[in-house]
Amino acid sequence: MRESRVIAMAGVLQACRLVRDVATQGRADAVAVQASLASVFRFDADSAAGVFGGLSGLHLGLETLLDQFENERRDLTLTQLVVGVLRLERKLVRRPSMLRELRGGIEAIQRQVDHLGVAHATVQSRLAELYVATLSQLRPRVVVHGNPLHLADTQKVEQIRALLLAGVRAAVLWRQVGGSQLRLLVRRREYAMLARGLLARSTLDRG
C-alpha cells in the first residue's frame, strides 16, 4: 500500500510537472504526456502502477517526486499546482453528480481514443472541454502561470486542461490508496526512499 501511495503521488506530480512545462516552455515529455492522459481512461486497473501503464510511464513523476522531496530549494510553482489539484479532487468527491458526469464524458471520449490515440489533439480538446464543463466550475480554480505566448495558444491551453484532468485522476487514486496530507508531511523521507527504488525499476522497464 505504501508503494501505491508513492505511485499515486508521482502521478499527481507528473501531471502537474507536464502542465508547468507546457505553460512555461510550450512542450512536455511526450512519453509522460501519453501515460498521464491514458490514466484518465483506466478505471479498473489491477494496480496503482497499472493506472499509468506500468512504472515506465511514471519515470518523470518519480524523478519529480525525488526533486521535490529531497531538494531544499523546492519548485514552489509546482507545489502550488499540486496543492490546487489535491484541493480540487477533495471538492469533486463531494459532488457525486459531477463525478458521474465526468465518468460519462470520459467513456464517450474513449471511442475517439480507440481510433485516434490518447495523445491526439482532438482527444485532448475533448478532455479539455470536459474539464471546463466540470472541474473548472469548482472554486477556487487551479491557477496556471507561464509564458503568455503559450497560454494564448488554444492547443496548448487544451493540453494543459487535459493534463489537469489527469492530475485529478491521480489525486483520486491517491485518496483511494489511503493518501493524506498529514501522511505526506510525516513520511516524506520514506516516500523518497520508496520512490528511488521505483525509479530504478521504471528505468529497467523502459529498457
Secondary structure, DSSP 4 states (H G I P E B T S, - for coil): -HHHHHHHHHHHHHHHHHHHHHHHHS---HHHHHHHHHHTT-SS-SSHHHHTTSGGGGHHHHHHHHHHHH-SS--HHHHHHHHHHHHHHHHHTT-HHHHHHHHHHHHHHHHHHHHH-TTSHHHHHHHHHHHHHTGGGSSSPPP----HHHHT-HHHHHHHHHHHHHHHHHHHHHHHTT--HHHHHHTHHHHHHHHHHHHHHHHHHH-
